[in-house]
């Protein structure tokens, strides 16, 4: 320590004298007293880091791939009238072609993951929205199963599929309340409805987003609030597949990809799904508090531009629903429920209603014809199957 102090004082004196006399000194002799950074050590550290990250991802994929399935649709669609040339009748050259005008279509349209060894599979509701179609499940080992029953959640973009199988490998559900922006995210799914068990990797890009989700194969869309944003590539066909953390736990259900940007995908938080699954396991069906309106959230910016209050703009009131019975009308803007403001950033109307109990009487404030009105509505029950 004493030796280092003497060297330091000497160095200061030399620098001071040199600056006064315009001299320069070769201080390379001090190198032997200074700590050296090993380039070899840096390279080894970088290689270890890369190997560890690769090993982590491959371990997660090996662990979960057997629990990820492909959802396929089978339906018949009309292809219109077909004609053929009639060479024997100049007044009727084109005549209708004999035979069926319908065509059977089979297509991989989405993804799901096994949640119970006895044949329960979770996916998005919009993946299986066509009640007239037949659906099948293809497991990772290329076994195909007919879907016996579909249970659709009336509130969340969630559906439970039942197949006749046993000894399946279920996933492990994580805790989406603990995820943080920047952490690793891994998605597995049937990309573009063609490439089964595609693996993509990224990070959690944002939390608490609001989106409109749908399926290009089904032409279905709905508003979803409080979803997870990720830059792990999520393409059409990935819907219903798992979003995983570094421990191989499902932290979200892949739901949508943004059509307006690149590397922007969204997933439902698994905690929301876990609540629905607990209810399903208890009662065998989904039951949800129900208001009975289709709406679009008016953000603060839209409210300022259009000189209207922030809230939920009612686009349609369902017949015989609690909303209709309570006096809510189309084009109303729901601004408050039990004194709580209805805002997009807080999860919107769906979030507030989901926190209510069936049978609760709620005070709803609406903005109608430039006036504020107070209404009383009894929350109903919507059972899906």
N, C-alpha and C positions, 0 to 999 in steps of 0.2 A: 504493500500500500504506500509506503514511504517512497519507494523507488518510482512509482507511477506519479506521485505528487511532484517529485523533483523534475521528472520528464515534462510534465504539464507546464510547470513554471518556466523551464528552459524554452519550450515551444512558444509560449506567449512572448517572451523577451525577444526571441529571434524574429518572430513575425513583426513585432513593433519596430525593431531596428531596421528590418528590411523595408518596411513601408516608408520609413523616414528617409532612407538612402536609395530607394529604387532598386533594391536587390531582391533576388529570388533564390530560394533555398530548395534543395532536393531533400524532401522529407521521406523518401522511400525507406530510409533506415528504420522508420517507426513501424513498418509493416509487421516486423517480427513481434512487436509488443501488442498489436491489435488483433482482436479475434477475427478469424477468417470464416466465410460462409462457404460451405461445400456445395459445388454445383452438382456433384454426384448425388449428394444427399437430397437436393431438391428434386432431381429427376426420379429418384427412387420414391420419394413422397408422392409425386404426381402420379406415378404408375400405380402405386398402392391405392391411391384415391380412386383412380379410374377402375381398377379391378374390383374394388369394394362396391362401387356404384353398379357396375355391370352385374356382379354376383347378386346384389340385392334385388335388382329388377328380374333377373332370370329365376331367382328363388320364388318371388311373388307369382310370376307367370306359371311356374311349375305347380305351385300350390293351388292356384285358383282356376286354371284353365278347364279342369275336369268339371267344374261347377257352372261353367258358362254354356248356354245353349243358344241355338238359332231358332227363331220363330218364323214359320212359313205360312203363307195363305194359299188357299185353294178356292177359287170361285169361277163362276161362269159369267161371261159378259157378252153382250150383243156386239157383233161387228158390222151390223147394218146389212142392207140387202145387197146380194151379189148377183152379177149378171154375166151371161155368156153370149157369144155371137151366134145368131141363128142364120145360117147361110141359105136356108130354104124359104124364107119369108122376107121379101124386100120391104114389106110394110111393118115388120116387127123384127128388125135386125138384132136388137138386144132383148133377150128374154131372161126372166128370173132363173137363176141357177138352182137346181134341185138340191135338197139337203139342208142340214142345220145351218142357221145363221148365228148360232152361239158358239163361243170359243171358250174352252176351259183354260184358265190361267193359274199357274203355280209359280210362286215367287217367294224367295227369302226376303222378309220385310223388316225384321227387327231382331233383337237380342233379349235374352232373359238370364236369370241366374237362380240356381237351386237353393231354396231356403229350408227344405225339409227332405229327409231321406226317403220319405214315402211318396214323393211325387208332387210337391208344391213348388211352383216356380213364380218368381216375381218378374214383371215387365212393366212397360208403360201402358196406360189405358189406351192411348191413341194408336198403339201398335195393333191392338185387337178391337178396334172401334166398330168394325162392320159386323153387325149381329146376324147377317144373312150368310156370311162366309164360313168356311171351315178352316181350322188352323191346326198345324202340326208343330211338334218340337223335335229338333235334331240335336242330339247330344254330341259332346266332343269326340266320342268314339264312333260317330256316324250312325247311331241307332235312331230310328224315327218312331215317334209316338203320336198317336192321335190325342188331341186335347179333349178330355171328357167334360170339363166344366170351366167356365170363365166367370170370375167374380170381379166386377168393375167397381172401383172406389168412386163414389159420386162427387167427391171433393178434390182429391189428389189425382194426379196423372199416374195412377197406379192400377194394376190389375194382377190378380192371382190366377194362375193356370193350374189345373189339376190333370195329371196324367197317371196312367196305371203303371207304376214302377216301384221298385224298392231298392234299398241299398245304394241310393244315390249319395253323392258327396255334397253336402250343403256348404255354403259360404259362412264365414264368420263376420258378423255385423259389428262395425266399429261405433265410434261416438263422434258425430259431425259437429258437436258443440266445441270440440277441442282442436279442430283443424285451424290452421293459420295460413294467411296469404304467404306464398313463397315455398310452401312445403311440397314434396314430391307427390305427383298424381299419376296413376297408371290406369288406362282404360282398355277394356277388352270387349270386342264386339264384331258383328258381321258387317263390315264396312261396305257401303254402297249396295247392300242387299246381295252381295256376291262373294266377298272375301271373308270367310268364316274365321273366327278366332284371331282377328287382327289385333295386334298390341301396339298402343301408342303411349308415349311418355311425355309428361310436361310438369307443370306446377299448378298450384291453386292460384288463380289470377285475381279473384275477387270473391266477396261474400255478400249475401243479402241482395242479389240482383232481382229484377223483375223482367220477365220475358213473355213472348207469345210462342208457344211450342206447338209442333204439329208433325205430321208424317207426309212426305211427298207421295208415298204409295197409297195413302188413304184419303188425302185431301181434307185433313182434320186439323183444327187448331184451337188452342185455348190459352187463357192468360194464367201464368204461374208466377208466384211471388216468392221471395226469399230463397232463391236458388244459388248454387255454387257455380262460379265461373272458372274455367280452366283453359289452358292453351294446349293440353293434350288433345290431339286431333280427334274430333267426334264428327263422323260423317253420317248421312242418311243410312239407316240400317243398324247404326250403333244404339239407337233408342232402346232403352230397357236394360242395357248392359251395366255392369258394375264399374264404378269409379273407386279405385283402391288406394290405400296409403302404403307406406313402406313396410308395414307389418303384414300386408296381404288382407287387411280388413276392408270391408265395403263401407265407404263413407258417403257414397252418393249413387243415385241411379241416373245414368246418362240419358238426357232427355232431348236436347236440341242443339243445333249448330246455327250460328248467326249467318244469315244470307248477305249481310252487309259488310262483313270483314273476314279476315283470315285468322286462323288459330284462336278462335273464340268459340268455346263450347260450354254447355250448361248441364248441370245435374241437380236432381232433387236431393236435399239433405237426408241422410239415412235415418236421422232421428225422427223426422216427420213420418217416414215409412214405418219405422218401428212401432210408433203409436198405433198406426192403422193395422199393422200385423198383429199386435197384441189384442186389439179388439176383434179382429177376424178369428184368431185362435180361440177366443173366449166364446164368441157367439156364432161363428161360422158364416158371418156376413159383415158387410160394412154398414155402419150407421153413422150419420153425420148431422150436426145442426144445419138447418136448411132455411134460407130466406126466400129464394125463388126469383132471382133477377139475373139477367145477363147484363154485364156492365163493362165500362172502360174507365180506367183511372185517369183523372185529370190532375196532372202534376202542377206544381206551383208555376212553372214557366207557362204552361198552357192556360192556366187560370188567369195569369196577368195579361197574356196576349188577347184572350177572348172576353176579358172583363167578367169572369164568372168565378164562383168560389172553388177552392180545391176540394176534391172529393171523388165519389164514384158516380159516373154518369150512367143512368139506367137506360140501356138500349132496348130491353124487353122485359116484361113482367110475365112470369109463368102463370097460366090459368090455375085457379084454385090453390095458389100458393100462399104462404103466410104473408108475403109482400103484397099480393093483391087483396087479401082479406084485411090487411092493415092500412090500405089506402095509398100505397106507393104506386106511382104512375110512370109510364114511359116518359123519358126526357127529364125526370127529376134528377137532381144531384144530391146524393146522400152525403152530408157533410159531417155529421156527428152521430155516434151511437152511445147512449148512456153517458153523454157529455164528452166522450173521447173523439178527437178529430180523426176522420178517415183520410189518411194520407198514403201516398204511394211508398214513401220511404219507410213507413212502419208496417209494411206488409199488405196494405190495402184493406178492402172490405172483407175479403176471404179470411184474412187473419183474425179480424175482430169477431166474425161470426163463428169461426172454428173454436174460439175460446169460450163461447156460450154453451149452455146446456139446453138440451131439448126441453121445451116447455117454458123456458125463461121468457118473461115479458120485458121487452127492451124499448126504450124511448129513442126514436129515430128522428133526427132533424134533417129536413130536406129543403133544398132551394128550388122553388117553382114559380115561374112567372115573376121573377125579380122580388120574390118574397120568401121569407123563411117560415116553414110550417113544422109543427110538432106532431108526430104520429106515434101510436103505440102498436107494436107488432109482437106476436107470440112466435118464438122460434120453433120451427117445425122439425120433422125428422125425414131425412131422405135415405132410404135404404137401397143400396145397389146390389146387383148380383151378376 
